[in-house]
């Protein structure tokens, strides 16, 4: 039986700033309402800088679709759900 690919999103933040907290809240809402079955890992770059380097995160907050490939990234407070879903490859660009 083939191994099931996990659906993983990683949210990189720096500390408990207002922007970080807003991004966490927005990412959790997107996962609950739009992305059933996706795991959200919240990573504080101050505590685990090596993970940010591994995923090539240069700015925060950053939401990374880690699994399944291809990796995709969205940077910002994630308040525009449509742009987040488009940036992560969950929506097709209708332009």
N, C-alpha and C positions, 0 to 999 in steps of 0.2 A: 504494500500500500504506500503510495507516494506521501512524502512529508508535506503537511499543510503549511502554506506560506502565511506568516503572520502579517496582519495589517497594523503597522506601527507609525504613529506620528510622535515626533519629539518636539517639545516646546522649550526653547532655550531662553532663559530670562537672567537678569542680573539682580539678585537680591529681591527685596519686597517693596520695590518702588511702586508708585501709582500706575505707571505704564505697564510694569510687569504684572501687577494684579489684574489690570484690565485685560491684558492679553490672555492670562490664565482663564479668566471668566469667559471671554469670548471663545477661546479654543474649546473649553469644556462644553459650552452651548452648541458649538458647531458639531462636536462629536456626538452629543446626545440627540440633536435634532436632525442632523444631516448625514452622519456617517456611522450608521449602526454597525457594530462589530469591530470598530477601530479602537485600538489601545492608544491612550495619550500618556506619554511619559513627560513629566515636567522636570527640567534639568536647570539647576542654578549654576551658571558659569563660574561664580565665585567659589563654589564648592567642588565642581568637577570640570576644571578648564580643559583637561585632556579630552573629554568627550566633545567639546566644542571644536577643538582642533581636529579631531578625527572626522567630524562631519563638515569641516571647513566653514564654520559659522564665524562671520566677521562682524556682524551687527546683531543686536538684540532689541526687542524680542524677535525671535525667528522660529517659525514653525516649519519643520522638516518632515516630509513624507519619506521615511526611511525604508520601509518595506511595504509592499513589494516594489522592486525597481521599476522605472528609473526614479532616482531621488529627485525631489522637487522642493523648493524653498519659497517661503513668503515671509517678508520682514515687515514689522509694524505691530500695531495694537490689535489687529485682526478684527476690527469693528465692521468692515464691509464683507459680509459673508460671501456674497457672490464673487468678489475679487479673490478671496481666499480660496474658494472652491475652484475657481478658474486657474489660479496660480499653481495649485496642487495637482491639477489635471483631472479634476472630478467633473468639470463642466467643459463643454466645447465652446470656443469663442464664436459668437454669432456675427461678428463683424464681417 
